[in-house]
Amino acid sequence: MANKVRERREQLGKTQDWLAERVGISRRYVIKIEKDQVNPSVALAKKIASSLGRFVEEIFVWWNI
């Protein structure tokens, strides 16, 4: 999965701490998501996208392998 979490968060001028608090995860987990080291659940992906003011499809791209 690829994502635009960091790009969008930075466009909004928000910190990783802000996003982590907003969606109820640790800052370390935000870092892992931004580096594509982990894939968030669908529910978490929706929370992240909503917090960033976008639809989940605009932030996360899932590929069928």
N, C-alpha and C positions, 0 to 999 in steps of 0.2 A: 504494500500500500504506500502510496506517496501522499504527502499532505502539504498544505500551505499555511500551517498553523503559525509558524514563526513569522513568515512574510506578512500575514494579516495582522498579527499581534503588534508587530513593529509599525505597521501603517497606522494603527490606532494609538500608538505611543504608550502601549501598556507593557507591564513587566510580566515575567514568568510567574512571579509571586501573585500578582493580581489575578492571572488566569487560573492558577492553582487554587487560590482561595474561592474564586467564583464558581468553579466546577467541583470542588471538594476533593482534590487530589494533592499530592505533594509536588513541590517545585521540581524535585528530581524526576518525577514521572512526566511532568511537562517537558523537561529536557529530553527524556527518552523518546517521547512522542515526536517532538520537533526533529530529532535526529533519525527518525524512522527505525528506532531500535525495538519498539513495541507497537502493537496495534491495539488501540482502545476498543472497548466494546462498542456496539452500535449506540447504546444509550449514552455512553460517555462522549462519543463522537458527536452526537446530536447536541449535547450540552455545550461542548466546546464551540461548535459552529454557531450555535445560538448566541453564546457569549461574545463571539467575534462578529455578530451581525450578519451572518451569511447562512445559506442552506448547507447542509452537510455535504452535498455533492460538489459544492464550490470549494470546500476545504479539503476533503478526503477523496482519493481516487482508488477504488478497489479494482483489481484486475482478476480475471478468471484465468487460472493457470492450468 
